[in-house]
Amino acid sequence: MKRKLIAAIGAAGMLVSVAACGSDDGKGSGADGFKGQTLTVWAMDGSTPDTWTKDVTAAFEKKTGAKVEFEVQQWNGIQQRLTTALSEENPPDVFEIGNTQTPAYAQTGGLAELEDLKKSIGADWTETLNEASVFDGKQYAAPWFAANRVVVYNKKVFKEAGVTGIPKTRAELFEAFDKIKAKGKAEPVYMPGQNWYFFDGLTIGTGADLVKKDGDKWVSNLADPKVGEAMEIYKKYASYSTAPKDKDEATPQQAEVFAKGKTGAFIGMGWEAATAIKANPKIEKDIGYFTIPGETADKPEGVFLGGSNLAIAAGSEKQELAKEFLKIALSDKFEGQLSKELGVIPNKESLQENLKGQPAGEAAAPAVASGGTTPLIPEWAAVENPPNPIKTYMTAVLNGKSHAAAAQQVEGEFNKRLAQKQ
C-alpha cells in the first residue's frame, strides 16, 4: 500500500472552528428505513479498493435502502480541506482520518462521540490500534487499519554472508549485520540518521514518553534516560551504515538505495519494496521480510503504528445512518476483505489470518500488540513540522553529542512548538 500516513494534523489547519454537534434525521433504521437518503464518505486515495467498495456499497444499500457516495481524497492538503469541510453546513458524513490526527479534530468538537458503537461492535478491537480513537477518555473514532515497519532484506546478501535463518532477537540481527560487514561486499543495513518513525518505535519499546505534563501544559521529555536507551539502539543500527546522518529515509529514497543490490536490509514499510522493484526489477526474487526483532525472541521491537480511523462528523445530519455504515465497513467480513486486498493490519487480532499470503503484512502483524504511536495530544502536531527537533537531536547524537546534551540543544524549540495554539 503505497500511501502517506499523516503523522498529525498541522496547527494551522485547526484554526477554523468546526461544528460541535449534529442531529438525527428522524427516519427509522432497518431495511428501507433510510430510503431516499445518500451518505457521503470521504476516503483517502488507496484506501478503498474497487472490489471492497463495490461489496460494501451493496451490503449498505441492501441493509438500509440508502445510497452511499465515496469521494476519494488526496493526502496532500487534507488537513485544511477536512477542517474547512467540518465547519460547513453539509460536511462529509463519514470520513477517513489519520490515526494520530484524531485528537486534534476531537478537541475542536468536529467528531461525533461513538461510545455506543464501541460497545456494540468494538469489544475486541486491538487495544494498541484503538488508543488513537480515544480522546479525553471518550471514543471519537473507530480503528480501521494500520501498517508498521518491518525488516526488508536481501536474501542473496544474507545467504552469501553465511546468515542462516531469520534473526529472532536484536542481538541475532546485529550478528547477521556483523557477518555481512565481514564479507565486505554489501552495506549491512541502510540507516540514515533521521529515520524518525523507526526511532519512535524504539522509544515505545523502551517505555519512553516523549512529552510530559508540567502543570497544565505539555513539555519535552526528550532528556528521559529511556529515550537515551532507544537512541543507543538506533546508534547501533546506524553504526552498520554509511547513510547520511542528517537525512531521513526519503532523502534519498532508501528503497532505491536498496534496489542496487549492495545493501543487506532496511527498516521500512512493506510497500517500499515495490519502489525497489520498480527501480530494479531483477531484485524482486531476492526480497524478503521479517518482524523487527526485539531484545528477546518472545517480544518484537516496538513499532510506530501508522494507520487510519473512521469518524463521523459531529455536524452530520445522518448520525444513525453513518453508524450503520461503520457497522458494515468495520465488520469482520469487510475488515478481513480489506486486509486481504491491501495487506494492511485489520482492527482485530483475530482477523490477522487474512494476511496469509501477504509476506510484508505477515511480518508486520506480530509487532502490533506491542506497538504504539506518537503522543496522542493535539499539541503534538507542530512538533513534527520541518525541521523536526527530534530529528535534529538524532543527528546530534550520531555526530558525537551525548544524549543529555543533544536533548538540551533542542528542548527550547521542542517546548516552543508544544506551546503553539491549535
N, C-alpha and C positions, 0 to 999 in steps of 0.2 A: 504494500500500500504506500505508494509514493505520495506523501502529503506532508504538509507542515502542521504539526500540532502546536498551536499557540500556547506559550507558557503562561501568559496572564494578560489581562486587558490593560491597555495603556491608560495612564492617568488622564490624559486629555480627553479620551473617549468617554469618560464618565462625568464630564461637566454638564451634560444635558440631563435634566431630571426626567424620570420615567414615571409612567402611570403606576399608582400604588395598588390599585385593585381593579377587578373586573366583575362581570356579572354573569349569571347563568342566563341562557336564552329562554328558559322556561319550558322547553319542549322535552317530552319524555324520552327515555332511553329504550334500548331493545331494538329488535328488527323493525326497520322503517320508522323508528321513533324520532329520528333526526332527518327524515326525508326532506329533500329540498335544500339542505344546508351544504356548504362547502367549507372544509377545513384547510387552512393554509399551513404548510410545513416548510420551513427553511432547513435545507440540509446542505452540508458543505460538499464541494466538488470531490468526488472519490469515495464518499461515504455510503452511497446508496446504489449498489449495482443494479442493473436493469431487471434481472430476474427477481431479486429480493423486492424491489419497488413494485413490480407488477403483482407479485403474490400478496404483499401486504395491502396494497390497494384493493385487490379483490376481496380479501378477508374483511377489511374495514367496511367496504361498501355492502357486503353481504350481511354483516352484523348490525350496522347502524342505518342503512338506507341513505347515508350521506355520501358526498363525494370528497375526495382529497386531492389537493394540488400540491405537488412537490416543486419548490422553487430552489434550484441549485445556486449556491452562493460560492464566491471565491474567498479564500482566507485573507488575501491581501485587502486590507481596509475594512475587514468585517467588524472590528470593534466599533468604529464610528457609525457604520451603516446600521448595525443592530441597535446601538444606543439610540440613534435617531428614530428608528422604526418603533422601538418600545415606547417612545414618548408621544407617538402619534395616535390618532383616534382608532385606526384599524391596524394593529400590529400583527405580525405573523402569530398564529395561534400556538403552534409548537415550533421549537427551533433547536437545532444542534448548537452546543456551546462547548468550547474547550474546557476540559475539566477544571483547570485552575483559574478560569475566568469566572466561575460560578460565584465565589464570594463577593467579587466586585459588583456584579449585577444584582445579587441578592440584597446587598447593602442599600442600593438605591430604591428598592421596592419594585423592581421590574419583573420579578419572578413570583409566580403563584406558589403557595405552600402545597406540598404534596405528601403530607403526613399520612393521609388516608390511603394513598396509592402505595406508599411504602408498606403499610400494614397488610394490604391486600395481595400484593404481588412481590414484595421485596424482602421477605423474611430471610431468604438465603442469598441475597446479593453479597458478593465478595466484599468483606469489610474494607480492605485497602482501596477498593475501587469506589465504594460508596462514600468514603470520607470527604471526597471533593464535592459531593452533592449536598452537604450539610453546612449550614452557616448559623452561628449563634444557637446551636443545638436543634435547629429546625431543618426539615427536609425541603429543599428548594429546587431539586432537580432529580433525575434518575440516572444512574450509571448506564451507559450504552455499550461502550467497548474501550479497550485500551491497547497499547503497544509499548514494549520496552526493549532496551538494548540487549544484544547478545554478542557472543564472540563469533565473528565471521572469519573463517580461517581458510588457508590454502592447504588442502590435503597433501598436495605434492611436496610442498616445502616442509611440512611436518614429517612426512614419511622419509624424505631424503635426509633429515636431521636425526632420524632414529627415534622419533616420538611415536610411541605405540599407545593406542587407547586415548580416550577423551579425558583431559585433566578434570578431576573431581574436587580439588581444593585449590586455593590460591597458590600455595607452595608448589603444587604439581604443575600449575600453569607457568610459574616462573622457572621451574626446572626445564619445561619444554622450551621456553624462550632461551634459556642458557644453552641448550643443545643446538638451537638454530643459530645462535650467535657464534658458537664454537665452530659450526660448519662453515661459516663465513661467506655464504652465498646469498643470504637474504637478511633483511632487517626483521628482527623477531616480531615486532608489533609497531604499527604506526600510531603514535600517541602524541598529538600536538599539545602544546601547553595549556590550551583553554577549552578542552572538551568538557564544558561546564556541566552538562546534564549527566555525564558519566560521574563526574565528581560529586554532584548532588546525590547520586545513588550511593556513593561511598559514604557520605555523611549519614544517610539513612541507615546504612549498615553498621556504623559505629554508634548510632543512637544520638547523634549530634543535632542540636537545634540551631538554625542559622540566625534566628531572631529570639529576643526575649522581651518580656514586659518590664518597663521602667515606669512605675506609676500607671498612668492611663495611656501610655504610648509604647509603640514597639521600637526597639533599638537593636543594633547589631549584636550578635553573639558570636561573631567570627573568631574572637580570641579564645573561645572554648577549647580546651585541650582535646576534646573529642573531634573537633573539626581538624585540629592538627594531626590526629591519628589518621583521619581519612586522607589528608593531604600527603602523609608519608606513604600511604599505599599508592596514591596517584604518582608520587615521585618515583616509586619503584617501577611502575609501568613505564613512565617516561624515560627512565634510565636505559631502556632497551631500544629507544627510538631516536632517530636523528631529525624528527619533525621539528618545525619552528616552535619555540617556547612562547611566542607572543601571538600565535594564531589559533583559530579554532578548527574543528573538523571539516568546515566548509571552505577553508582557505589554505591550501587548495582542497578540493573535494577528496576526502580520504578514500572513497571508493575508487576514484580514478587513479590514485597512487597505488592502491592495492591491485588494480587491474593490470599493472605492468608485470605482475608475477614475481616480484622481488621482495614481497612482504609476507610474513607469516600469518599475521592476523590484524584485525582492527576491531574496536568496540563500536557497534553501531546498530541501527535499525535494520530489520531483515530486508526491507525494500531497497536498501542501499546496494545490495548485491546486484540488483538489476542495473544500477548505474555502472557497476564494474563490468558487467557482461556487455552492456552497450558499448563501453569503451574498448573492450577486448573480448569478443565472443568466444575465443578459444579457452578462456579461463573458466567458463561455466562448469565444465566437468570436474574442476579441482576445488570448487567452493563447497564448504561445509559450515555447519552452525552448531554451537553448543552454549549451554547456560553459563553465564559468567560465574565462575566458582567462588565461593566464599572461604572463610578461614577453615571451616570444617565441611566434610562431604554432605552432611545432613541439612545444611542451610546455605542456599546460594547467596551470592553477593547482593547487597541492597541495590535496587534499581529505581530510577525515576519512571513513574507510570504516567506516560502521556496518553491522552485519550479524549473522549467526548462524552458529554452528558446530553440528555434530552430534557428540555424545560418547557413549561407553559407560560406564556406571557400573562402577567397579572392583569393587563388591560384587555385580554381577550374576552369576548362575549360568549365564547363557546367552551367554557371550562369543562363541562361534563363530557362533551364530545371529544375534546382534546385528551381527556383521561382515557376514554375508550380507545383512542388511537394508541396511546402509550401502552395500554394493556396488551394490545395486539403486537405492536412493534417490539416490545420488550419480552414477549412470551418466549418460552423455551424453544418453540418451533422456529421462530424468526431470529432469535439470538443465535441459535445454532446454525441457521442458514447463512446469516451474515458472517459468522466466524469461518465457515467453510469457504465462502466465496472470496473473502478478503484476507483471511489468515490472521484476523485480529483476535485479541483476547476477549471472550464473552464476559458478561457481568456475573456469572456464577461459576464457581469451580467445577460443579457437576457437568457443565457444558463444554469443558475444555477438551473432551473427547472428540469434538468436532474439528479440532486442529490436526487430527491424524492425516498424514499426507502433506502437511504444510510444515516442512522442516524448520523454517525460521520461527514459526508460531509454536511448534513443539518445544523448541529450545527456550523460547521466552516464557512459556507458561509456568515452569516451576518457581520462578522468582517473584511471581505476582503476590503471593501471600506475605512475603517479607519486603515488598516494595513500598513506595510512598511518592510524595510529590514535593514541590517547593512549598514554602509556608503558605497555608490557606488563609491568607488575610488580604483584604483589599489593598492595603498599603504596599504589598509586595510588587505590584505592577511596575512601579518606576525603577525598582532595583535593577531589573534586567535590561532596561533601555541602554543602548550603547553609549559610552563604554561601560559595560557591566563591571562594577568594582570588584566583584568576586573573581572575575577573570584576571583583573589586574593583580589581585592577591596571589592567584595561582602562578602567574608568570614570575612574580617577585620571589616566591619560594623556590621555584625551579632555577632561578638565577642566583640562588645562594642566600637569600634572606631567611632568617628564622621565621617560624610560624607566627610567633608573637609580634615580631617587627613588621611583617607583611600585613598582618591583621590590623595593626595600629595605623599603618600607612593609609589604609582605605576606610577606616572607621568613620571619619568625618563625612566623607561622601556617601557612604552607606546610610548613615543616620539622616543626612540631608534628604535623601530620596525617600526614606521611610516616612519622613515628616511632610511630604508633599500632599496637598489637599486632593482628594479624589473627586 
